[in-house]
Amino acid sequence: MHPPETGIILASASPRREELLRKVVKSFRIVPSRVDESLIGETDPVHFAETAAALKAEDVGGRYPDAIVLAADTIVCLGDRIFGKPRDREDAAATL
């Protein structure tokens, strides 16, 4: 099923973001972005998250220009070091 051209779209496949948005919005569609975050050259954590969220919104918004698109990004960092998404649970545990 394709999302409508109008309405609210969550540009994320995150179950947590879906759960949060359902608390405040009755109806929306989920359309994950196709952004490859590994290609984002930002090294500052705040700029990285802002850039990633903007790129996600632009990607999905470009496909559905009449919709309201909500995009966000979450990163884990220690100081200025950005940790990428873990490959699996073992990788996440090793990082922590």
N, C-alpha and C positions, 0 to 999 in steps of 0.2 A: 504494500500500500504506500502510495506517495503522499507526503504531507501537502496540505493545501498551500496555495500561493499566498494566502493571507492568514492572519492569526499569529499566535506565539509559537516560536520554535526554539527549543533548547538545543544548542549546538554542542552536544556532549553525549557520550555514552555512559557517563558516570552514574551509577545507581544512587550515589549519595546526592548528587546535584538534582537528579530527578525527584528524590524523596523530599529535598528541601523546597523545590519549586512547587510540588503538589500541595504543600502547606499554605501557599499563598495564591495559587492560580488554579482554577477549576479545569481548564482545558488547554492542552498544548501538545505539540508533536515533538518527537526527538529525531534530530538529523545530525549525526556525528560529523564533525569536520574531517576533511582529508588533509589537514596540515601535518607535515612531517616536522615535529619539533626539533629533531636532531639537526635540521638545517638552519635553525635560528642562531645567529652569530652573537647575540647579546651575552655578555658575561656578568653584568650586574643583575642580581636576582630580581629586583623590582622591575627593571626594564625588560628582563626576559619574560616575566609573567604578563606584563602589560602587552608586550609585542605578541606573545602567543595568543592571548585572548583576542586581540584585535584581528590577527590573521584568521583565527577560527570564525569570528563574526563575519569578516569579509568573505571568506570561502562560502559559508552557508548563505549569507545574505545575497551573494551574487547569484546563487541558484534560486533564491526565493525573495526577489526584491521587494515584494509588497508585504512581507511578513515582518513581525517584530522578532528579532533574533537576539537571544541571550547567550553569551559565551563567557567563559571564565577559564582561568588556569590556576592550578595549584602546583607549587614546587616545594621541594624540601631543600634547605640549604643550611650550612653552618658557616657563619660569617659571610664571606663572599663566594664560598664554594657551593655550586649548585649540584645536587645529586640527581641523576637522571631517574627515570622510572625503572624500577627493578624488573628483571626478566621473569622472576618467579619468587615464591616465598623464601627460598633459600638465599637468593640474592638480596632480598629485602633484609633478612636477618643478618647477613654478613655486613651489609651497609650500616645497620644500626649498631 
